[in-house]
Amino acid sequence: MIYARVINGQIYDQATIQDLFPNTSFPHTGPSPEFLASENLVTISERKQYDPQTQVLERVPAYIEDGVVYVVQPRAKTSEELASEQAALAAQNEQQAKQLLTNTDWTQLADVTLANKQEFANYRAQLRQIARNPQAVVTWPQEPNNVWQ
């Protein structure tokens, strides 16, 4: 864990507790809150609330906000980052549609006696549409249950 020494709203140094106090032993739980307060130490946070759909956290120099020392700051995703994510999701959906088609190939064999063979054919047609024209957001069709004749 990294700590920042904060005096009068200014960050003076940042280091692990062992680096700050090399000749001091601490319990396995770390320094007490009282010790941290007496030394003006604040835990540095590498987490900050953000919207992962539209933002990313990027490392920045340490700063204080609402009494917390952060080393990350949310920023809006670039259009390139958004496009890349959409393309990756579309590729995942294409692969999933192909896998679901493979999983149901057997339903269309001539010697398979399913009473609802046409339901599987319709289901597979919807999957083929997804595989041919993959999108980032897909409404997946419901796989029919096997109804044997």
C-alpha positions, 0 to 999 in steps of 0.5 A, a space after each residue: 500500500 502506498 501512502 502520501 504525506 499531506 500537510 496543509 492540503 499539499 502532498 509532500 511525499 509518497 511511498 510504502 510504509 516500509 520506505 517511509 519508516 524503515 526502522 519501524 515494525 508494524 503489525 501485519 494489519 499495517 499501521 494504526 489509524 492513529 499512527 497514520 494521522 500523527 504522521 499526516 499519512 493518507 492512503 493513496 487510492 487507485 480507484 475512483 468512481 467512473 462509468 466504464 461504458 464511456 470512461 477509462 481511468 488513467 494514471 495521473 500525478 497524485 492529487 487531493 479531492 474531497 480529502 482523498 489522495 488519488 493517482 487515477 482520473 476518469 477521462 472520456 473514451 475516445 471515439 477510436 476506443 469506443 469503436 474498438 470496443 464495439 468491434 470486439 463485442 461484435 466479434 464475440 457475438 459472431 463467435 457465440 452465434 457460430 458456436 450455437 449453430 455448431 451446437 445445434 447442427 445435429 437437429 437438422 440431420 435427416 435421421 433426427 426425429 424432432 417434432 419441433 425440427 422447424 423451430 430449430 431451423 428458425 432458431 438457426 436462421 436467426 443465429 445465422 443472421 447474427 453471424 453474418 451481420 454481427 453487432 455489439 448489442 444482440 438480442 439472442 433468440 431462445 433455443 427451443 427445447 427438444 421435443 422428440 417424436 
